Amino acid sequence: MTRILVLGGTGWLGAEIVRAALAEGADVTCLARGESGTVPDGARHVRADRRELSAYDTVLDNWDEVIELASDPALVRPALDALAPLARHWTLVSSVSVYARNDEPGADESAALVSCDDLGEYPAAKVAAEQASALALSDRLLVARPGLIVGPGDPSDRFGYWPARFGRSGPVLVPETDGRYVQVIDVADLAAWIAAAAAAGTTGFFNAVGEAYPFRDVIDHLKTASASDLELVAVNDEALRAAGVNYWAGPRSLPLWLPREDTAFARRDGSAFRAAGGTLRPLADTIARVREDEFSRGLFRQRRSGLTPDEEAAVLGAPR
Ligand SMILES: NC(=O)c1ccc[n+]([C@@H]2O[C@H](COP(=O)([O-])OP(=O)(O)OC[C@H]3O[C@@H](n4cnc5c(N)ncnc54)[C@H](OP(=O)(O)O)[C@@H]3O)[C@@H](O)[C@H]2O)c1
């Protein structure tokens, strides 16, 4: 039986990877504090704080696979020191945020990376994690660079804003969509690929990204899914910014809306991922899954990303 050590497994993606690996018949151990959540049923939980020197003492064993979900170099490096010699294969979950430029549509894995000057910044920390892992593991390493991960339970509340918004009534504020794209990967597709690629011993660097859909097509899918004929009100970038609406994510944002100069962030090349067995469910399936989740959690709940109904109404009512 394949023995897998997941460094994490209590977070949203990590738990999904654990479930995918268990479904493939693997024996899974998760090393985490347990602060982010619980380990899925069927996996073993070794409780440890990876900032402690003794964190890895109880897992110093030969592993078929180690899957690393952390970004912080203070966690990543000691794990490599302790476990890289003991692992047959290692998967690092990185991010497309490692890339220096977001203005080259179709850029592949050879695109330039950000510099590692400030490891407190997420992209630099991910690059440092990639470099340290490559040094320690060379041809035993798989680096998955996911784009925006979406699906039921997404703690960032980004993609879910839209199915939830189309579930409510009233005119819908949207950005101008021409020339804009949305590129997401369903958490279940990503987890299934990571579990399968680990089992197959796949190595190298992969943009784990979905198809790049024109933003307009995503809106059409959302309308179809909600079977609604809601009025759409497109507001230009200048007016949205003047009204204090933020790009991409977080409070008072229009999620997935990117500055024009960063449009290619949502147009990365995913052909290597698909050639390595990555499969992508239709966008309509992901929307249906997220819509069901949003309805069950409540369409008016407090969110980490998006406009509240009052904020949206205020922007729509503002002179433009
Ligand atoms: N969301 C996206 O769209 C997106 C896009 C690209 C890449 N990613 C990457 O996808 C991954 C997401 O992972 P995730 O959802 O499973 O969760 P996560 O919130 O990123 O947490 C990672 C894991 O690290 C553990 N951890 C943190 N500090 C620790 C410590 N001091 N000691 C021991 N364990 C510690 C956490 O467990 P405990 O807190 O329980 O200890 C958790 O299980 C990350 O690598 C992220 O960078 C995300």
The ligand as an SDF file (V2000), in Angstrom:
LIG
                    3D

 48 52  0  0  0  0  0  0  0  0999 V2000
   -6.7030   29.1430   -2.8700 N   0  0  0  0  0  0  0  0  0  0  0  0
   -6.1550   29.2820   -4.0570 C   0  0  0  0  0  0  0  0  0  0  0  0
   -6.8050   29.7340   -5.0160 O   0  0  0  0  0  0  0  0  0  0  0  0
   -4.7040   28.8570   -4.2560 C   0  0  0  0  0  0  0  0  0  0  0  0
   -4.1170   29.0990   -5.4990 C   0  0  0  0  0  0  0  0  0  0  0  0
   -2.8180   28.6260   -5.7170 C   0  0  0  0  0  0  0  0  0  0  0  0
   -2.1550   27.9320   -4.7290 C   0  0  0  0  0  0  0  0  0  0  0  0
   -2.7540   27.7320   -3.5280 N   0  0  0  0  0  0  0  0  0  0  0  0
   -2.0340   26.9350   -2.5260 C   0  0  0  0  0  0  0  0  0  0  0  0
   -2.8690   25.8470   -2.1790 O   0  0  0  0  0  0  0  0  0  0  0  0
   -2.5620   25.4290   -0.8490 C   0  0  0  0  0  0  0  0  0  0  0  0
   -3.8170   25.4880    0.0100 C   0  0  0  0  0  0  0  0  0  0  0  0
   -3.6830   24.6190    1.0630 O   0  0  0  0  0  0  0  0  0  0  0  0
   -4.8230   24.3070    2.1440 P   0  0  0  0  0  0  0  0  0  0  0  0
   -6.1150   24.8160    1.5910 O   0  0  0  0  0  0  0  0  0  0  0  0
   -4.7470   22.8890    2.5100 O   0  0  0  0  0  0  0  0  0  0  0  0
   -4.4710   25.1350    3.4520 O   0  0  0  0  0  0  0  0  0  0  0  0
   -3.5740   26.3000    3.9740 P   0  0  0  0  0  0  0  0  0  0  0  0
   -4.4730   27.2000    4.7170 O   0  0  0  0  0  0  0  0  0  0  0  0
   -2.7670   26.9170    2.9190 O   0  0  0  0  0  0  0  0  0  0  0  0
   -2.6500   25.5690    5.1010 O   0  0  0  0  0  0  0  0  0  0  0  0
   -1.6740   24.7000    4.8470 C   0  0  0  0  0  0  0  0  0  0  0  0
   -1.5010   23.6920    5.9750 C   0  0  0  0  0  0  0  0  0  0  0  0
   -0.3600   24.0720    6.7320 O   0  0  0  0  0  0  0  0  0  0  0  0
   -0.5800   23.7300    8.0930 C   0  0  0  0  0  0  0  0  0  0  0  0
    0.2490   24.5540    8.9680 N   0  0  0  0  0  0  0  0  0  0  0  0
    0.3390   25.9040    9.0000 C   0  0  0  0  0  0  0  0  0  0  0  0
    1.1870   26.2970    9.9610 N   0  0  0  0  0  0  0  0  0  0  0  0
    1.6360   25.1570   10.5650 C   0  0  0  0  0  0  0  0  0  0  0  0
    2.5220   24.8950   11.6290 C   0  0  0  0  0  0  0  0  0  0  0  0
    3.1410   25.8850   12.2930 N   0  0  0  0  0  0  0  0  0  0  0  0
    2.7260   23.6090   11.9750 N   0  0  0  0  0  0  0  0  0  0  0  0
    2.1160   22.6070   11.3460 C   0  0  0  0  0  0  0  0  0  0  0  0
    1.2830   22.7810   10.3030 N   0  0  0  0  0  0  0  0  0  0  0  0
    1.0330   24.0460    9.9350 C   0  0  0  0  0  0  0  0  0  0  0  0
   -2.0540   23.9650    8.3150 C   0  0  0  0  0  0  0  0  0  0  0  0
   -2.5070   23.1120    9.3710 O   0  0  0  0  0  0  0  0  0  0  0  0
   -2.8320   23.5860   10.8670 P   0  0  0  0  0  0  0  0  0  0  0  0
   -3.2420   25.0200   10.8270 O   0  0  0  0  0  0  0  0  0  0  0  0
   -3.9440   22.6760   11.2790 O   0  0  0  0  0  0  0  0  0  0  0  0
   -1.5810   23.3750   11.6260 O   0  0  0  0  0  0  0  0  0  0  0  0
   -2.6630   23.5470    6.9590 C   0  0  0  0  0  0  0  0  0  0  0  0
   -3.0800   22.2060    6.9680 O   0  0  0  0  0  0  0  0  0  0  0  0
   -1.4820   26.3640   -0.3380 C   0  0  0  0  0  0  0  0  0  0  0  0
   -0.2230   25.8180   -0.6170 O   0  0  0  0  0  0  0  0  0  0  0  0
   -1.7140   27.5990   -1.2080 C   0  0  0  0  0  0  0  0  0  0  0  0
   -0.5820   28.4010   -1.2910 O   0  0  0  0  0  0  0  0  0  0  0  0
   -4.0080   28.1880   -3.2640 C   0  0  0  0  0  0  0  0  0  0  0  0
  1  2  1  0
  2  3  2  0
  2  4  1  0
  4  5  1  0
  4 48  2  0
  5  6  2  0
  6  7  1  0
  7  8  2  0
  8  9  1  0
  8 48  1  0
  9 10  1  0
  9 46  1  0
 10 11  1  0
 11 12  1  0
 11 44  1  0
 12 13  1  0
 13 14  1  0
 14 15  2  0
 14 16  1  0
 14 17  1  0
 17 18  1  0
 18 19  2  0
 18 20  1  0
 18 21  1  0
 21 22  1  0
 22 23  1  0
 23 24  1  0
 23 42  1  0
 24 25  1  0
 25 26  1  0
 25 36  1  0
 26 27  1  0
 26 35  1  0
 27 28  2  0
 28 29  1  0
 29 30  1  0
 29 35  2  0
 30 31  1  0
 30 32  2  0
 32 33  1  0
 33 34  2  0
 34 35  1  0
 36 37  1  0
 36 42  1  0
 37 38  1  0
 38 39  2  0
 38 40  1  0
 38 41  1  0
 42 43  1  0
 44 45  1  0
 44 46  1  0
 46 47  1  0
M  CHG  2   8   1  16  -1
M  END
$$$$
